[in-house]
Amino acid sequence: MNATERIDCMKCKHFYVTWDPSSPKGCKAFGFKTKMLPSTIVLQSSGKPCLHFETKQKQQS
């Protein structure tokens, strides 16, 4: 993955949806909530793509 590729937090096992209307998206790996996708905040803050991204495991029926 290169620095210009956008990380899709929705596919990450650390992503979660919060009950907070002002910060509806969260990252368990970094421990914060935000309005934007957490990977966007990480990129803006550090200048590097998120290094904690891990693909979610598919649930079996």
Residue pairs with C-beta under 8 A, 6 or more apart in sequence:
1 7
1 49
3 48
3 49
5 49
6 39
6 40
7 37
7 39
7 49
7 50
7 53
8 37
8 39
9 15
9 25
9 27
9 37
9 38
9 39
9 50
9 53
11 55
11 56
12 27
12 39
12 50
12 52
12 53
12 54
12 55
12 56
13 54
13 55
13 56
13 57
14 27
14 28
14 29
14 30
14 38
14 52
14 53
14 54
15 25
15 26
15 27
15 28
15 38
16 25
16 26
16 27
16 28
17 24
17 25
17 26
18 24
18 25
18 26
18 33
20 33
22 35
23 33
23 34
23 35
24 33
24 35
25 33
25 34
25 35
25 36
25 37
25 38
26 32
26 33
26 34
26 38
27 34
27 38
27 42
27 52
29 52
30 38
30 42
30 52
32 38
32 41
34 41
38 50
39 49
39 50
39 53
42 48
42 49
42 50
43 49
43 50
